[in-house]
């Protein structure tokens, strides 16, 4: 495990631990975050912890061509019960992701500093958001990083109403031309949408 200094550089991702932990420390400056994502590294840590940087092997991803839309979801989309927008309310999306209650988690890894840093990336055009509305209320959404290389690095999603985040995610993929969606780590939710593991080496090729 490496401890970061004021320098932006990260160690080679092959030096990550078995769990995928690559480095500790540093900051959440836009420069460091962009450098991290460009090298397949992302921050993930609890509020009381130092900043932890990860590069897991294998990596969980979705190839847009392999997106799975179940019959029930096709019906939900057909009913048009939700309205989906892009990049209309980034700050509300990331704040809702931060405060959403999740199974097995007592706190949040989306700290106030992280909200500030990713909002700065949004202002610079690198962070993207998807908003899902029902009766003009924000009921779901997701956000992530787009470096302009055909890869979208998904960070987090939330839903206040059943199927809201799925509708946003599916609509986002179907209206984009990404080669790969980086989901970072496995979840049953993302696996149901077509997610699968690839090796870190294969993932790095897409960068």
N, C-alpha and C positions, 0 to 999 in steps of 0.2 A: 504494500500500500504506500502511496506517495503523498507527501504533504506539499501542497502548492504554496508558492511564494507570490510575490507581486507580479512575476512574469506570467504571461498568458498561456504559455505552452503547457500541453498535457503530455504525460508519458505515453508511449505506444500502447494501444488498446490491448495488445497481446499480454501486457503485464497486469491486467485486471485479475482479481481473485476469482476463485471458482464461482462465487456468488455474483460476480460482475463488478465489484467495487474496484474502481481504478485510482481515485485520489480523494483527498480530504482537504478542505480549506478553500482559500481564494475568496472570490466575491461573485456577485451576480451582475457585474457590469455587462452592458450590451456587447462589448467587444469580446469578453470571455465567453458569454453564452453563444454568440455566433460562431466563435472558434470551436466551442465544444460540439455543437450540432453538426458543424461541417466535418467533424472527425468521428461522428457516431457516439458522442458522449452526452449524457444528460444529467441534470441535478435531481436528486430525490432524497429528502431528509425530513425528519420531524422538526417542529418548531424549536425545541430545546437542544437540538443536535447541531454540530458544525455542518457546513455544506459538504454533502457527499456526492461524488460524481461517479456515474455508472456506465459500463459498456458490457451488457450481458451477452453470454454465448450459451445457448442459441438466442436469437432475437425473434420476438413475436411480431408478425407483419400481416398485412392484407394486400394481396395483389388485386387491384380494382376489377380485373377480368374475372376473378374468382369470387366476387361478392355474392353472398347468398341472401336472397330475399324470400322468406317463407311465404306460403300461401296466405297465412293470416296477416302478415305484414303487407302483402300486396293489396289486401282488402282495406287495411288501414290507410295506405297511401291513396287508394282509389277514392276513399270517402272524403279526402281533403279536409280532415278535421283540424289540421294544423297548417300554419303558414310558416314557411322557412325563409330566412333572410341570411345574408352573408356580410360580415364585418359592419353591422349596424350598431351593435352595443357590446363591444369587447369587454369593457370593464364590468358590466353586469354579469356576463357569462363567467368570467374568471372568478368573480366574487361568489357566485352561486356554486361553482365547482369547489371553491375553498370551504364553504360552509355546509356542503351537502353531507348528510350522515351516511356513513358507509359501514358495512358489516366488518367487524373486527378492528375498526379504527376508532380511537377515542379522540384524536386530535386531527390536525390537518397538516399536510406537507406543503400546501400552498400558503406560504407565509406572507405577511404584509410586504416585506422586501421583494418577494418573488412577484407579487401582484404589481408592484411598482416597476420592476425590471421588465416584465413581459408586456406591460402597458407601453413602456418605452419602445420595445420591439415592434409593437403594433403601430405606433406612431411612425416608425421608420419603414413600415411596410413588410416586415418579416413575420410577424405573428398574425394569425387569421382566426376569425371566430364564426361560428354558425349559431344562429338564434332560431328557436322554435317557439312560435306564438300560438296561443289559443284564446280567442276572445280578447285580443290585444294584450294578453298577459304573457310574460316570458315564462314558459313552463319547461324548457329544456334547451340544451346547447352543448357545444364543445369548442375547444380552441387548440391551437398547435402552431408549429413553426414551419414556414415555407422558405427555403433558401433559394428557390428558383432553379433547382436542379432536377425537377420532376419527382421529388420525394417530399411527402408531407409528414412531419413528425407530430403525431397526435399526443397531446399532453393530458387532457382530462375532459370528462363530460358529466353532465348532470341531467336529471329528469325529476320534475315535480309531479308529472302525470305519466301514467303508463304508456310506453312506446314513444314518448316524446324524443328521447335522445336517439333512439334507433331511426326514427323518421328523419331527424336532422343529419345523422351520419350517412344514411343511405342516399338521401337527396344530395348531400355534399359530394359524395363519390360519383354519383351518376351525372353530376353537372361539372365535373373537373376532368382534367386529362393527366392526372398523376400516374406515374409508373408504379409507385409503391407507397403504401401507407404504413408508417412505422408506429406500431402499437406498444413497442418497448417490451412489456411483460404480458404474459398470458392471463386472460380472464375468460370465464365461460361465456360471458356476454359477447365478447369479440370473436371467440371461436365460433359461436353460432352464426356470425355474419361472414364467416369464411377465413378467419385468421388462422395462421399456421406458423410453425417455427422454421427459421432458416439459420444457417450458421452465421457467426459474426463475420467471417471472411466473405461470404456471399453478400451480406448486407453492406459491407464496406465498399463493394464494387459499385453499388448504386449511389454512393456519395461522390 
